[in-house]
Amino acid sequence: MDMPYQTCVRVRMNDRGAVSRRGFLRCVVGGATGLATSWSTGLGLHAAEMRRQGRACILLWMAGGPSQFETFDPKPGTPGQGPTRAIATSAPGVHIAEHWVRTAGVMKDFALLRSLTGKEGNHGRATYLLHTSYPPTGGVVHPGFGAQVAQELGAADFDLPHFVSISGPSLGPSFLGVRYAPFVITDPTQPPDNLLTPVPGARLERRLGLLKELEAPLARTAARSLVQDHQSLYDQTARLVLSPRAGAFHLDEEPDRVRESYGRSAFGQGCLMARRLVEAGVTFVEVQASGWDTHERELASLKKLIPPVDWATAALLADLKDRGLLERTLVIWMGEFGRAPRINLTAGRDHYPQAFCAALAGPGIRGGQVIGATDRLGVEVVERPITVPDLFCTFCHALGLDPRREKDSNVGRPLKIVEHGSAVEELF
């Protein structure tokens, strides 16, 4: 949907509720009321306190489903492993696949979950599940976790988007409203080309005022909620354009040595932008790396896929730690499922949701440990199975959110952030 904003801005939303950078809009504001979390450990933290602490989340999303055998749960010496060896890491006793040399160096800050298990083997359904904690249903579209975090932890007076998705769209806000939609950066290697307004701020404000006057009659009809969303959209966009914090999107402000440390790939520069955004106060950033659907010639594909992600993942974790940001920023590395233990006839691996892995770092998480295990061949989870709802409860725990917090949905009943499951308390 395109909506003219005089000649200053164009706003565009796709059918997933994501906001394009070209149409650059915003989804800020959050300000959920402080609500005591109800953990069995009795932490008694509140969302308001988490906002004060500046809690944030960076999701490193491996779109397509990365192979656990060639990432964080190798099975050397088994028939299904193939030629990939395992290497030692900075965490004593923890081994990962050999091509992750840089990530191995920061593994003392990462915790590995090797016993994730689910039932969704379709890309679309699994992506939905791993972004919401809910399987897709016909009755309701659940908000993405980024939108949930933005609403819970985003400060109402903040003038940047509180949910940014880099190198691709993320799941939208659904019934939470357009203000929590992801602001999409298509290419992080290039500065956004439309964050500058062609008119002075005062003139822009007058144009916004005129727009509201023109829409006032419509706002008194049954379309009131649509008008409010429209006006909120433009107000947030104007705040972004005029914000001095908008420089967080401009990577040319970073020294060359810092940009080089992340790697000059799109994923590397996306991770650098994520660090800058979190440092500026953004609440949730998703950085996507595509191409992990390795059904054919897997090793050849991984030799291209892994290096930029390895480089950037390690640099991000080290940079966050050096700047004192890791203690308040949850970093999640995961995809929608794993890959099959058996190599197929085209030298690739097929979808495998029964057993896969993820890596976490950040507030309260004790790095350098492994939670859960699969059997010798990687076929079944044999120790500490972790469901997707368990995983999302763990995210909430790290961020100080109550997973049972209810939101009024568009189907006439409240929905919890996470309906079932419990946090993996061994991580903390």
Secondary structure, 3 states (H helix, E strand, C coil): CEEEECCCEEEEECCCCCECCCCCCCCCCCCCCCCECCCCCCCCCEHHHHHHHCCEEEEEEECCCCCCCCCCCCCCCCCCCCCCCEEECCCCCCEEECCCHHHHHCHHHCEEEEEEECCCCCHHHHHHHHHHCCCCCCCCCCCCHHHHHHHHHCCCCCCCCCEEEECCCCCCCHHHCHHHCCEEECCCCCCCCCCCCCCCHHHHHHHHHHHHHHHHHHHCCCCHHHHHHHHHHHHHHHHHHHCHHHHHHCHHHCCHHHHHHHCCCHHHHHHHHHHHHHHHCCCEEEEEECCCCCCCCHHHHHHHHHHHHHHHHHHHHHHHHHCCCCCCEEEEEEECCEECCCCCCCCCCCEECCCEEEEEECCCCCCCEEECEECCCCCCEEECCEEHHHHHHHHHHHHCCCCCCEEECCCCCEEECCCCCCCCHHHC
